[in-house]
Amino acid sequence: MRPSTTYKHWALQPTTTEVIRPYYDKLSKAMEKEAALGIPDDNFWGPIPYFEFLCVAGDLFRIEGSRECEEVVRGYFDHPVEQVRWWAEHALEVNGPTTLKRNEEYARKKKANKLGDLGNST
């Protein structure tokens, strides 16, 4: 997988990576809590910054093509929590199994709502 072309202009800015890398390093340390604490019940506001970490790692991958960041994010593709898997897939712009499953569910709900609206139009 190659970095997205939409981020190539950022790569020309030497300060971009300099700004993002410290966040990545800080969030990487925070992610180590999962080994000690286990997987928290609250993946959105809990003690482990899954979303922030995966976003920053995905940005570094897109900006500088960092294999390290790509591999770290791919490690979350098999996470036991579906939301974390979905964030990981989106961080790398991958339509993986979790994203495909959610897209199918969304299409089904949208279709059901549309059919329900048709039934109520009389």
Secondary structure by P-SEA (a helix, b strand, c coil): ccccccccccccccaaaaaaaaaaaaaaaaacccccccccccccccccaaaaaaaaaaaaaaacccaaaaaaaaaacccccaaaaaaaaaaaccccaaaaaaaaaaaaaaaaaaaaaaaacc
